Amino acid sequence: MKKIYHTIFISGAILLTASCNSGSTEQAATSSSSAEQEKVQGQSAVQDDVSAKNIVQIASGSADHTTLVAAVKAAELVDVLSNAGPFTVFAPTNAAFDALPKGTVEGLLKPDKKETLQDILQYHVSVGVYQADALQDGQTLGQVNGSNIKITKKDGKIMINGTATIIASIPASNGIIHVIDGVLLPQ
């Protein structure tokens, strides 16, 4: 009789262990799926209503930068510009994009032009924080795309490549945005 109880006890223990392990496997699979989903979403998916806004959040809230935001999304640079940085972004206004030849913006937003769009947008970004008052006449800044921009000062205004003027500067949690009145095009 003891042998039967012992066999039942061992069988029950094996079943209990098997069911616990099965649940753990399902839980591990669920955890793995959640981790993959979080990984895919990137930095821009982080919800934080307490901290200072980052560059993308500020630009997204600006009625004057809807074209820039659409371009950043099309170029898949939202997560990059949401990261810690620090970055200095020279952000053209909608009016600056409107001044480009007709069809230019629409053409650049097409999926087959993504690399060209990325190059142009990365030409508007420097690694580091360059405050407007620290920019010097004749200064050259290296841009994320590997090219350089040149700073000039004329009549108290700061110009980039002699074509775009800084019209405002906005600090962000991951750098600074210099609003400019022209689109910078790499050589």
C-alpha positions in Angstrom: 0.0 0.0 0.0 2.9 2.3 0.8 4.3 1.6 -2.6 1.0 2.8 -4.3 0.9 6.0 -2.3 4.6 6.6 -3.1 3.9 6.0 -6.8 0.9 8.4 -6.7 2.9 11.0 -4.8 5.8 10.8 -7.3 3.4 10.9 -10.3 1.7 13.9 -8.9 5.0 15.7 -8.2 6.0 15.0 -11.8 2.7 16.4 -13.2 3.0 19.4 -10.9 6.5 20.1 -12.0 5.6 19.7 -15.7 2.7 22.1 -15.4 4.8 24.7 -13.6 7.5 24.4 -16.3 5.0 24.7 -19.0 3.7 28.0 -17.5 7.2 29.3 -17.1 7.8 28.6 -20.8 4.7 30.4 -21.8 5.6 33.3 -19.4 9.1 33.4 -20.8 7.7 33.5 -24.4 5.3 36.3 -23.4 8.2 38.2 -21.8 10.3 37.7 -24.8 7.6 39.0 -27.1 7.1 42.1 -24.9 10.9 42.7 -24.9 11.0 42.5 -28.7 8.0 44.9 -29.1 9.7 47.4 -26.7 12.9 47.0 -28.7 11.2 47.7 -32.0 9.5 50.9 -30.7 12.7 52.7 -29.8 13.4 55.8 -27.7 10.5 57.8 -29.2 8.0 55.5 -27.7 9.0 56.4 -24.1 6.2 58.2 -22.4 7.4 61.0 -20.1 5.2 63.9 -19.3 7.4 65.2 -16.5 10.9 65.8 -18.0 11.8 68.6 -20.4 10.9 67.8 -24.0 13.5 66.5 -26.4 14.2 67.9 -29.9 11.6 65.7 -31.6 8.9 66.5 -29.1 9.5 70.2 -29.4 9.5 70.1 -33.2 6.3 68.0 -33.2 4.6 70.6 -31.1 5.5 73.5 -33.5 3.1 74.5 -36.2 6.0 76.0 -38.1 7.9 72.7 -38.4 5.3 70.2 -39.7 7.2 69.7 -42.9 10.5 69.0 -41.0 8.7 66.5 -38.7 7.1 64.7 -41.7 10.6 64.5 -43.2 12.2 63.2 -40.0 9.5 60.5 -39.8 9.9 59.5 -43.5 13.7 59.3 -43.0 13.1 57.1 -39.9 15.2 59.4 -37.7 12.7 60.0 -35.0 14.3 57.6 -32.5 17.8 58.9 -33.3 16.8 62.5 -32.5 14.9 61.4 -29.4 18.0 59.8 -27.9 20.2 61.5 -25.2 22.3 63.4 -27.7 23.5 66.1 -27.2 22.5 67.5 -30.6 22.4 70.9 -32.2 19.6 70.9 -34.8 19.3 73.6 -37.4 15.5 73.3 -38.0 14.1 74.9 -41.2 10.6 76.3 -41.0 7.8 75.3 -43.3 8.3 78.5 -45.2 11.9 77.5 -45.8 10.8 74.2 -47.3 8.2 76.0 -49.3 10.9 78.1 -50.9 12.5 75.0 -52.5 11.6 74.3 -56.1 8.1 72.9 -56.6 8.0 69.1 -56.0 11.3 68.9 -54.2 9.8 68.1 -50.8 7.2 65.7 -52.1 9.9 63.9 -54.1 12.2 63.5 -51.1 9.4 62.1 -49.0 9.1 59.1 -51.3 10.4 55.8 -49.9 13.0 55.4 -52.8 14.6 58.8 -51.8 15.0 57.8 -48.1 18.8 57.8 -48.2 19.0 61.2 -49.9 16.5 62.6 -47.3 18.5 61.2 -44.5 21.7 62.8 -45.9 19.9 66.2 -46.1 18.4 66.0 -42.6 21.7 64.8 -41.1 23.3 67.8 -42.7 21.2 69.9 -40.3 22.5 68.1 -37.2 25.7 68.6 -35.2 26.8 66.4 -32.3 27.1 68.6 -29.2 25.3 71.7 -28.0 26.3 74.9 -29.8 24.6 77.9 -28.2 24.0 80.8 -30.5 26.2 83.2 -28.5 29.1 80.7 -28.8 29.0 80.5 -32.6 31.8 82.5 -34.1 32.3 84.2 -37.5 34.2 81.8 -39.8 33.6 78.8 -37.5 33.1 75.4 -39.2 30.9 72.7 -37.7 31.0 69.0 -38.6 27.6 67.6 -39.3 26.3 64.1 -38.7 26.3 63.3 -42.4 30.1 63.9 -42.5 30.0 67.3 -44.2 30.7 70.7 -42.7 28.7 73.9 -42.4 30.2 77.4 -42.1 29.0 80.0 -39.6 29.1 83.7 -40.5 28.0 86.7 -38.6 26.6 89.7 -40.4 24.8 92.7 -38.9 24.3 90.9 -35.7 22.7 87.9 -37.4 24.1 84.4 -37.5 24.1 82.7 -40.8 24.8 79.1 -41.9 26.5 78.6 -45.2 25.6 82.2 -46.1 22.0 81.1 -47.0 20.1 80.5 -43.8 19.7 82.7 -40.7 19.1 81.6 -37.2 15.8 83.3 -36.2 15.3 81.6 -32.8 16.9 79.1 -30.4 15.1 76.7 -28.3 16.8 74.5 -25.6 15.8 70.9 -25.4 16.5 68.1 -23.0 18.9 66.5 -25.5 20.4 69.6 -27.1 19.3 72.8 -28.8 17.2 73.7 -31.8 18.2 76.7 -33.9 15.2 77.7 -36.0 16.5 78.7 -39.5 14.8 80.4 -42.5 16.5 78.2 -45.1 17.1 74.6 -46.0 20.7 73.5 -45.9 21.7 71.3 -48.8 24.9 69.3 -48.7 27.4 69.8 -51.5 
